[in-house]
Amino acid sequence: MHMRDEQKGLLFLIVIILIIVVSCIIVGLSLRTDTVGESLENDQVIRVLYVMEDAPGNALMTEMVVYYPVSRKAAIVNIPANIGAIYSSLGRVDGISAIYKEKGIDVYKSEIENLLGTTIPFYTVVTLRDFVKLSDMMGGMRVFIPEPVDAVSDDGERWLLPSGAVTLDGDKVSVYLRYHLADENNSDVYERYQNVMIAFFTQLSDYKSVILGKKNFKSYSSLLSTNLNKKDFYRLMTLLSGMDTEYIIKQTVTGSARNVDGKIFVFPLNGGEFIKQAVAQSTNMLISTGSTMTSRIYVLDIQNGTNIQGLAHNTAVLFQNASYDILSSSNADRNDYEKTVIIDHIGNKEIAKMVGDFIHCTNIQEEEVKPDEAGTDTDAAAAANVDFTVILGKDFDGRYVRPTTK
């Protein structure tokens, strides 16, 4: 039976269309592979969102990890479940964890990108149950517990944890992540979340020859869900295994608590601009490998030179979230400072400028403190432990130094 000319023409057209469709798919996949490959190159900053579920659709812990393989340094940003906003994906005011529950990981990741002001190409999701298994397979998670824990949950579960630097097995890791004592605040809980993340990367680094062994990796990776294919996920984990876990910047999205329809939400400071700046600055610190600014975390003493109550404390929180250590926040020797001043005790103009840039302060004075001058004097000894003193003046509006008007 011979085909008519019309049938031959139609068949030929279908073949052409199929060829075009297949070609487009191949090109699209190759472009995606190239994009992933470029993002995982050693000279690129890697950003991964880690979500741990304690129940289906419920995010117990959410952390963004920023890692720069060249310096081997990283930052971990905790996103509390009750960070509130009018989320476009929900069309209402709610905590950010509601997005994960109702819209899933992709929309959740997108909203966190908006919150932090950065792109997050990759994500990894793990259930608490699977993380317990993963912890046991990795030889436990080593954390520091300042005081022993012996308490009972509302539903009768006994919480028991030893004190000190201990290696917790999977079940104890679960307790460590879930317990909440009456005298604890949320920051204590968030610190535990980040301690577990650091412990995870420490184990990955210490036992990478085993975990990343071709025959073993499948067993570990099967407990984790990701948007990467197997090859790229292995490559990502290989890069992360080089992390220097002794140098990890820890940050948490902070803000003011408000009651909305009987629920307590935390609304980010300055409309969310602060955390965006803090994440950007931390990332810059990771990248600046050619400078002394990444050699350690710098210590600040914040002093209130005005009569505005709580100014030093609130400013200390700002600098803490920008990855500085705060020795103290207190009142200055007087409360009539007209101009904010930064006193450089270590003679490092580059870092002093970076501290100043964060609050738009250009009034920097150098005053090196010599160790042999410290003696036994309390003030001198304290100054020897401080890299920079920030004295807040009347030109400081709570976030920035206002330019002087002539």
C-alpha positions in Angstrom: 0.0 0.0 0.0 1.5 3.3 -1.1 1.3 6.5 0.9 -0.3 9.4 -0.8 1.7 12.6 -1.2 -0.3 14.4 1.5 0.5 11.6 4.0 4.2 11.7 3.2 4.2 15.4 3.7 2.5 15.1 7.0 4.8 12.4 8.2 7.8 14.5 7.1 6.5 17.5 9.1 6.0 15.4 12.2 9.6 14.1 12.0 10.9 17.6 11.6 8.9 18.8 14.7 10.2 15.9 16.8 13.8 16.7 15.8 13.3 20.3 16.8 11.7 19.3 20.2 14.5 16.8 21.0 17.2 19.3 20.0 15.7 21.9 22.3 15.6 19.5 25.2 19.2 18.5 24.7 20.3 22.1 24.5 18.3 23.1 27.6 19.9 20.2 29.6 23.4 21.1 28.4 22.9 24.7 29.4 21.6 23.7 32.8 24.6 21.4 33.3 27.0 24.2 32.3 25.3 26.6 34.7 25.6 24.1 37.6 29.2 23.4 36.6 30.1 27.1 36.6 28.4 27.6 40.0 30.5 24.8 41.5 33.8 25.9 40.2 36.4 26.6 42.9 36.5 30.3 42.3 32.7 30.8 42.9 30.8 31.4 46.0 28.5 28.5 46.8 25.1 29.0 48.4 23.0 26.1 49.6 19.7 26.1 51.5 19.4 23.3 54.1 16.0 22.4 55.5 15.3 19.8 58.1 11.7 18.6 58.6 10.5 17.2 61.9 7.1 16.3 60.2 5.9 16.3 56.6 5.8 19.9 55.4 7.1 21.3 58.7 10.5 22.9 58.6 12.2 22.4 62.0 15.4 24.1 60.9 16.3 26.3 57.9 19.9 27.4 57.3 21.6 29.0 54.3 25.2 28.1 53.9 27.6 30.4 52.1 30.9 28.8 51.2 34.0 30.1 49.4 36.2 27.1 48.5 39.3 29.3 47.8 39.4 30.6 51.4 37.7 27.4 52.8 35.6 29.7 55.0 31.9 29.7 55.3 28.9 31.6 56.8 25.7 30.0 58.1 22.5 32.1 58.3 19.6 30.8 60.4 16.1 31.7 59.1 13.7 31.4 62.1 10.3 29.8 61.3 8.4 32.8 62.6 10.0 35.5 60.4 6.9 37.5 59.5 6.0 39.6 56.4 3.3 40.0 53.8 4.4 37.2 51.6 3.2 37.5 48.0 3.2 33.7 47.6 0.6 33.4 50.4 -1.2 36.7 50.0 -1.2 37.4 53.7 0.9 38.1 56.8 2.3 34.9 58.2 5.5 33.2 59.4 7.9 32.2 56.6 7.6 28.5 57.5 4.0 28.6 56.3 5.3 29.0 52.8 7.2 25.7 53.0 4.2 23.9 54.4 1.7 25.3 51.8 3.9 26.0 48.7 6.9 23.6 48.9 10.6 24.0 48.8 10.9 25.9 45.5 8.7 28.8 46.5 10.2 28.7 50.0 13.6 29.1 48.6 12.5 32.0 46.4 11.0 33.9 49.4 14.3 33.3 51.4 16.2 34.7 48.4 14.1 37.8 48.6 14.6 38.0 52.4 18.4 37.7 52.2 18.9 39.6 49.0 20.9 36.8 47.3 20.4 33.9 45.0 20.5 30.4 46.4 21.0 28.0 43.5 20.9 24.7 45.5 18.9 23.2 48.3 19.0 20.0 50.4 16.1 18.7 52.4 16.4 16.0 55.1 13.9 14.6 57.5 14.8 14.5 61.2 14.4 10.7 61.1 16.8 10.4 58.2 19.3 12.9 59.9 19.3 10.6 62.9 20.4 7.7 60.6 22.9 10.0 58.9 24.4 11.0 62.2 25.0 7.4 63.2 26.5 6.6 59.8 28.9 9.6 60.1 30.0 8.6 63.6 27.9 11.0 65.6 27.9 14.8 65.9 30.3 16.5 68.2 28.9 19.6 70.0 29.6 21.5 73.2 26.8 21.5 75.8 27.5 24.0 78.6 25.2 22.4 81.2 23.7 18.9 81.5 20.1 18.6 80.4 17.6 16.7 82.4 14.0 17.7 81.6 10.6 16.4 80.5 8.7 17.6 77.5 5.0 18.6 77.6 4.1 15.1 76.1 6.2 13.3 78.7 9.4 12.6 76.7 12.6 12.6 78.9 15.3 14.9 77.7 18.8 13.8 78.9 22.1 15.2 77.6 25.5 15.2 79.2 27.6 18.4 79.4 30.9 19.3 77.9 32.4 18.6 74.4 30.5 15.4 73.6 29.8 13.3 70.5 26.1 12.6 70.2 24.6 9.6 68.5 21.6 10.0 66.2 19.0 9.8 69.0 20.8 12.2 71.2 21.2 14.6 68.2 17.4 14.5 67.9 17.0 15.5 71.5 19.6 18.2 71.1 17.7 19.7 68.3 14.2 19.5 69.8 14.5 20.2 73.6 13.6 23.7 74.8 13.9 24.6 78.5 11.7 27.2 80.2 14.6 29.6 80.8 15.9 29.5 77.3 15.3 32.1 74.6 15.0 31.5 70.9 18.7 32.5 70.3 19.8 29.5 72.3 17.7 27.2 70.1 19.0 28.8 66.9 22.6 28.4 68.1 22.0 24.6 68.6 20.7 24.4 65.1 23.9 26.0 63.8 26.1 23.9 66.0 24.6 20.8 64.5 25.2 22.2 61.0 28.9 22.9 61.9 29.2 19.4 63.4 27.8 17.9 60.2 30.4 19.7 58.0 33.1 18.8 60.5 32.3 15.1 60.2 32.1 15.4 56.4 35.6 16.9 56.4 37.2 14.5 58.9 35.7 11.4 57.3 35.5 12.5 53.6 37.6 9.6 52.4 34.9 7.2 53.7 31.8 9.3 53.2 32.8 10.3 49.6 34.0 6.9 48.7 32.3 5.9 45.4 30.8 2.8 47.0 29.6 4.5 50.2 28.3 7.9 49.0 25.1 6.4 47.6 24.1 5.3 51.1 24.6 8.8 52.6 23.1 10.7 49.7 20.0 8.5 49.6 19.0 10.2 52.9 19.1 13.7 51.4 16.8 15.2 48.8 18.3 17.9 46.5 17.7 19.7 43.3 21.1 18.5 41.9 21.7 15.4 39.9 23.9 12.7 41.4 27.1 13.8 39.7 26.7 17.5 40.7 25.6 16.6 44.3 28.7 14.5 44.7 30.8 17.4 43.4 29.0 19.9 45.8 29.6 17.6 48.8 33.3 17.2 47.8 33.7 20.9 47.8 32.0 21.4 51.1 34.2 18.7 52.6 37.1 21.1 52.4 35.4 23.6 54.7 37.5 25.1 57.6 34.9 24.5 60.3 37.0 26.5 62.8 36.1 29.6 60.9 32.4 29.8 60.3 30.4 33.1 60.6 27.1 32.5 62.3 24.1 34.8 61.7 20.4 34.8 62.4 17.7 36.9 60.9 16.6 39.2 63.8 13.9 41.7 64.2 11.0 43.0 66.4 8.4 40.7 67.7 4.7 41.5 67.0 1.4 39.9 67.8 -0.7 39.3 64.7 -4.0 37.7 65.2 -2.7 35.8 68.3 0.5 34.7 66.6 3.9 36.1 67.4 6.0 36.9 64.3 9.4 38.5 64.1 9.6 41.3 61.5 13.1 41.9 60.2 14.9 45.1 61.2 14.8 48.1 58.9 12.3 46.4 56.6 14.8 43.6 55.9 17.5 45.8 54.5 19.8 45.1 57.5 20.0 41.3 57.0 20.6 41.8 53.3 23.6 44.1 54.1 24.9 41.7 56.8 24.8 38.7 54.4 26.5 40.8 51.7 29.3 41.9 54.1 29.8 38.4 55.4 30.2 37.1 51.9 32.7 39.8 51.2 34.7 38.8 54.2 34.8 35.2 52.9 36.0 36.4 49.5 38.6 38.8 50.6 41.3 36.2 51.0 44.2 38.5 50.1 43.6 40.7 53.1 44.0 40.4 56.9 40.3 41.1 57.3 39.5 37.3 57.0 42.2 36.2 59.4 39.8 36.3 62.4 36.7 37.8 63.8 37.2 41.3 65.1 36.2 42.4 68.6 34.2 45.6 69.2 33.3 47.7 72.3 30.1 49.6 71.7 29.6 52.7 73.8 26.6 55.0 74.0 27.7 58.7 73.9 24.1 60.0 73.9 21.1 60.0 76.3 19.1 57.6 74.1 18.4 54.5 76.1 19.4 51.1 74.7 21.3 52.6 71.7 24.6 50.7 72.5 22.7 47.4 73.0 20.8 47.7 69.7 23.9 48.7 67.8 25.8 45.7 69.3 23.1 43.5 67.9 23.6 45.0 64.4 27.3 44.4 64.5 26.9 40.9 65.9 24.7 40.0 62.9 27.4 41.4 60.7 29.8 38.8 62.2 31.7 40.9 64.7 32.4 39.8 68.3 31.1 42.3 70.9 33.1 42.5 74.1 30.6 44.9 75.8 27.9 47.4 75.1 27.7 50.2 77.7 27.5 54.0 78.3 30.4 56.1 77.3 32.3 58.5 79.7 29.8 61.2 78.8 26.5 61.5 77.0 27.1 64.6 74.8 29.1 63.2 71.9 28.1 65.2 68.9 29.9 62.9 66.4 30.2 59.1 66.3 33.8 58.1 66.5 35.6 54.7 65.9 38.8 54.2 67.8 41.3 51.8 66.1 43.3 50.0 68.7 45.2 47.7 66.3 46.3 50.1 63.6 44.5 48.4 60.8 43.1 51.1 58.6 41.5 48.6 56.2 39.4 46.9 58.9 38.7 50.2 60.6 37.2 51.5 57.3 35.1 48.4 56.9 33.7 48.8 60.5 33.0 52.5 59.6 31.4 51.7 56.3 28.9 49.4 58.0 27.4 52.4 59.9 28.6 55.1 57.4 31.1 56.5 59.9 34.3 58.2 58.6 35.4 59.7 61.9 38.2 57.2 62.7 41.0 57.7 65.2 44.0 55.5 65.6 45.1 54.6 69.1 47.2 51.4 69.4 47.1 49.7 72.7 50.4 48.0 73.6 50.3 44.7 75.5 53.0 45.8 78.0 50.8 48.9 78.9 47.9 46.7 80.0 49.3 45.8 83.4 46.7 44.9 86.0 44.5 47.9 85.3 41.0 46.6 84.5 40.2 49.3 81.8 43.6 48.8 80.2 43.3 45.0 80.2 39.8 45.3 78.6 41.1 47.7 76.0 43.9 45.2 75.1 41.1 42.7 74.2 39.3 45.2 71.9 40.1 45.8 68.3 37.8 48.8 67.8 35.8 51.0 70.1 32.7 52.5 68.6 31.4 55.6 70.5 27.9 56.5 69.3 27.2 60.3 69.0 24.1 62.4 68.3 24.7 62.0 64.5 23.9 58.3 64.7 20.2 57.5 64.0 20.2 53.9 65.2 21.5 52.5 61.9 23.7 55.0 60.2 25.7 58.1 60.9 23.9 61.1 59.4 26.1 63.4 57.3 26.8 66.7 58.9 24.9 69.6 57.4 26.7 72.8 56.9 
